[in-house]
Amino acid sequence: MSRESDLKRIGYLQKEIERHNRLYYQLDSPEISDAEFDRLMRELIELEAKYAGEIDVSDSPTRRIGAPPLDKFSPSAHLVPMLSLSNAFSGEEIIEFDSRIKRFLGRTEDIAYVVEPKFDGVAVNLMYADGRFTSGATRGDGFTGENVTANLRTIRSVPLRLRESREFPLPRRMEVRGEVYIRLEDFRKLNRRREEAGEPVFANPRNAAAGSLRQLDSRITSRRPLDLCCYGIGDIAGGASIRTQWDLRRALSAWGFPVSEHVRRVENVEGCLAYFRETEAERHNFPFEIDGIVIKVDSLDLQERLGTVSRSPRWALACKFQAVQETTVVEKIEINVGRTGALTPVAVLKPVRVGGVTVSRASLHNQDEIERKDVRVGDTVVVQRAGDVIPEIVQVVTSKRRPGSELFRMPEYCPVCKSRVVRLEGEAAVRCIDIACPAQLKENIRHFASRGAMDIEGLGDKLVSQLVESGTVRNPADLYRLDPEKLMRMERLAEKSSGNILSAIERSKNPPLEKFIFALGIRHVGEHISRILVKKFGSLDGIMNATEEDLAATEGIGGVIAKSLSGFFREPANRRVIGDLRNAGVKPLESAPVKGTALAGKTFVFTGTLPTLKRSEAKAMAEALGAETSESVTRRTDYVVAGESPGSKIDKARTLNIPILTEEGFLELLKK
């Protein structure tokens, strides 16, 4: 290439790498893989070296780390810069690293190293003073990070107070470096919960960790399964005299920091090579995501002599594994219907080996994700195993797209039961709301029979699976038509057991209306909302025929729940099931809305253990006269009914001058 072409390429790479830095560090939504980013960075480093001294590279991304902190977090300066590591990708480069160190130090004898897995998470800096955690920050640009102290405090593995150690006295002050990450099993569970809730799933554990750590509301962070692993120290004052990297790891562990159990001390570069080969072969067996190993000179004296060069320490190296990515073709896009009714688009791929496993399918999650990645049938795509486990499409190779391809659209009808699907406001998922849809029937029957719903004792998960899989139960009404002989033929059901189940089903035919509404499994409609509906509309027909506007105007319901209710009862398949239940003898106990009593609209809070009544019984008695019940004391509370050990609610009631009743006083009020 000509000099002019090289300079243009340098300018393009600098801007492109800055853009990807911002996507990765600030927005938590990278567009390319780490391997592709590393290739861009290596190309830029080589081109800048080619014209060393001729061009100004002082503001090049090769001269700094990451990206500046976002304005929404206050800045937090690091006492010692958090430098990034130079990258290697092969055993030959590990050998060259060892040779460079020996040349710099002017020695020929072997050098001992500490080797450890390279976590794919978020680097953090933790500040401690006199053994207490005082603040924490992200790496940011290496010199100043984002202050995320409140969020770090929610991570259980972050020690808030350090342990004393005889061998390693606690420093007066220190910066501890570590990586916040999410274990693979926890990541799968987190994504399952988000998918069921209609929320967008995370692409990989690293993105999930970054997004969780940088929440403005630390309560959200506390609900995410974040973990910490510590590996180094920045600034340190007072305390133990530590001479080696290996002893530093031991000291961190003694003080109570979580450290990796996969760290090893080796005597020479051959030990580094062996560890690299072993770890790469075992990478898929780690419980967390790793993308390489880190090699550090063991002696801290030698580390100090070696110092730093540009943006990296001379004494450490990150050697990355080969990227677990391949290119293949999207042959078609299918729709799976999950147990909660969510429709999930799945790309059917031309089979390809990725990381030792044949991949032929990859979830596209939802319509928003398809549009974001612009995935189309016939596209050539880059596929990776997210977390080295879950196949995902990383990006589309648009240069290979065939003419005339069209963006995929989610179907308007469920591919399993042909009912119309809905997408509720604020949710990414499209859902089938047919209570008898075969794809979600097991889950719907389990919920229908549960204790808070129809309360059919003995109808457990295994029996529900047998009933559905055998075709005996195709919708909830079929439970009330079960043949005793067929039921006895089910696995492990004797005559007495089947008789008990049939009796429990018979007893469930006249539930309170609010329990029946809850049993239908309408999205966003729990026990509390069911009670509100019964109070407002009084009858099943009244609820079923209420308009969306009437529902939305009901206090405690609002627009999203109203849309969910209206959509459910407008679905002909759901009306048929409710009709079948009625024909099978199910008659919920209805009551007209209570308006004329003196307690209608009053709010009661029950606290402590009542002498004779269960709390649920007392609530039911109040609600039967039109009162409302709540779990918390506010200015809108009219009465607090207190038993033994009432707790803090009684204090708040006194502060707000709210009448406090004993059980006897409560019963007397009901009589009046």
ABEGO torsion letter per residue (X at the ends): XBAAAAAAAAAAAAAAAAAAAAAAAAAGBBABBAAAAAAAAAAAAAAAAAABGABBAAABAAABBEBBBBAABBBBBBABBBBBBBBBABAAAAAAAAAAAAAAAGBABBBBBBBBBBBBBBBBBBBBBGGBBABBBBAEAGABBBBAAAAAAABAABBABBBBBAABBBBABBBBBBBBBBBAAAAAAAAAAAAAAGBBBBABAAAAAAAAAABABAAAAAABBBBBBBABBBBBBEEBBBABAAAAAAAAAAAGBBBBAABBBBABAAAAAAAAAAAAAAAAABABBBAEBBBBBABAAAAAAAEBBEABBAABBBBBBBBBBBBBBBABBBBBBBAAGBBBBBBBBBBBBBGGBBBABBBAGBAAAAAAAGBBBGBBBBBBBBGGABBBBABBBAAABBBGBBBBBBBABBAAAGBBBBBBBGBABBBBABAABAAAAAAAAAAAABAABAGBBGBBAAAAAAAAAAGABABAAAAAABBAAAAAABBGBBAAAAAAAAAAAAAAABBBAAAAAAAAGBBGBBAAAAAAAAAAAGBAAAAAABBAAAAAABBGAEAAAAAAAAAAAABAAAAAAAAAAAAAGBBBBBBBBBAABAABGBBBBBBEBBAABBAAAAAAAAAAAGBBBBABBBAABABBBBBBGAEAAAAAAAAAGBBBBBAAAAAAAAAX
